[in-house]
Amino acid sequence: MKAINKTYIDNSRFMEFIDELATQITEMNFGADTTKEIKDGLSDGYVTIFTDESQEYYNSMYSEYEMMANKILGVYSDNDKHDVMGSFDENGDIK
C-alpha cells in the first residue's frame, strides 16, 4: 500500500464524523434494542443511553472506523499532532 500523507482536522469534527458512523451502524444492527431510558440522577427527567450490549458494539465500531480513517484515508484528529513530542510546521511536519 502506498504511503498516504496525513491530514489533520479539528478534533471535534473528526469525533463527530466517527461518532455518526458508529452510531448509525449500531442502530442498524440493534434496531429498537439500541437504547434504553433511565432516570436522570440530576433532575426529575429521563435520559436515553445505549444498552450495555449496543454500547460495547458502538465502542468497537468507533475504534474500527477511527482506524480506517487513519490508515485508509490518512485523516487524523489534530489531537494526534499534539500527542507526539516536538513542534510542527504549517504542513504538520515535525520541525
Secondary structure, 3 states (H helix, E strand, C coil): CCCCCCEEECHHHHHHHHHHHHHHHHHHHHHHHCEEEEECCCCCCEEEEECHHHHHHHHHHHHHHHHHHHHHHCEEECHHHHHCCCCECCCCCEC
